[in-house]
Amino acid sequence: MRIEKLRKNYDIVVNLVHFPLHAETPAEGIPLEKLFAGSSAVERAARQTRMKGLMDAEGLPYGERTHTYNSRLAQELGKWADTQPGGAALHGAIFRAYFVEGRNIGDPEVLVALAGEAGLSADAARTVITERTFRAAIDAA
């Protein structure tokens, strides 16, 4: 993966910037077929193939997604994870959950489970999500 090559070869600090791509997406998500309603099945398949090729070129796994989900809570949790020892692992877990497994990263329970799987406190993650303690930080970004 390109970022890992950069880290290996250079003394760099990576700062992730969180931003909503489709902020209007409801928590339950939207089928990609609906999101791209103006395009044909052939065009959607071509888009999927292109994205798979880009991911493959970077050595990243990529699955057959059927939905897009609201990522706002995941962004807030990711910002919190950046303040925690070992928190970088959460970013990879969220990536895999969304782009490989097709899980709903707008679902607080999915996010709490991912935080725990990444070695972070599930209870603290639940508090961050429930109290929206990193909302302002994401708004500022």
N, C-alpha and C positions, 0 to 999 in steps of 0.2 A: 504494500500500500504506500502511496506517495508520501503521506505525512510521516510514516514510520521511517522511510528512507531519509527524509529531511532531518528528523530527530537524531538519527544515527550519524549522519554526516556533518551536522551543524549544531552548535549550541543555541537552540532556539526555544522560545516559550510560545506555546500555542494558546491563544485566547479564542474560545468559541463564542460566536455571536448568535444568539437565538432570535429568530424572527418567524412570524406566522406566514405560511405560504397561502393558506386558504382559511383565514380567520373566521369566516362565516360558517365553516363546517360544524354541524351539530356534534355533540358528544358521541352519539351512536354511529357517526360516520356517514359516508355517502358512497354508494357503489360507483366504481370508476366509470361504468357504463353511463350513469347519470351525470357525473362530473363532466365527462367529455361527450355529452349528448349530441353535439353538432358534428361529431366525427363518426366515420363508419367503423365497422368491426375490423376491417382491413387496416385502417389508419391506427386504431387502438392497438392492434397486434404489432404493427410496425413500431409504434412508440415503445411498447414493452420490449421488443427485440433490441431496439436501440439502447434503451436503459440497461438491459442485461449486458450488452456489449461494453458499455461504459464501465459498468461495475466489474465485469470480468477483467478489463484492461487495468483496473486498479487493484485487482486481487480481492475484491469484495464479494461476499455472497449476496445473491439476490433471488427472491422467490417470485412466484406468480401472485401478485397482489390483486385483490378484487375490490378493495375499498380504500378510501382515504379517510383518515381520522383527524380530529382536531388535536393538534400537538401542543396547545398552550400549557396545559398542566405538566406535560413532559418537559417543556422548556423551563418552567419554573423549578421543577425538581432537578433538572440538569444543572441549573445555576446554583442551586443549593449543593449539589454533589461536588461542584467545583471548589467548595469551601471545606470539604471533608477529606481526610486522609483516604486515599484509594478511590476517591470519587470518580476518577476518570473512567473506571470500569462501567459505570452506569451508562455512559454515552454509547459504548459498544453494545450493551444489553438492550438499550432502547432501539438502536439501529437494527439489531437482529430481530427484535420483536416485531418491528414495523415492516422492514423491507424484506425479511426472509420468511418470518412466520405469519405475517399478516394479522398480528394481534392489534387490538384497539388500544393505542397509547393515549387515548382520551379518557379511558376508564381508570379511575383512581385505584381500584383494586389491582389492576394489571400493573400499574406503576409502583405500588407498594411492594408487590411480589418481585418486580424487577430490581428494586432497590435492595431487597433482602438477598436476592440471588447474586447481586453484584458485591455483596459483603458490607453493605451499609445497613444502618438501623432501620428496620421496617417501621417501627413506631415513630421515629423521627421523620421519616419520609411521609407518613400519614399526617403528621402535624403540619409539615410544610405544605402539603396539598390542601388540607382542611382549612388552615388559617391563611393560606395564600401569602406566606411570609416573603416570597421572592417575586411577587406580582410587580411591585414597583421597579425592581431591578430589571425585569424583562421589558417593562414599559420604557424604561430609560434607554435600553439597548436599541 
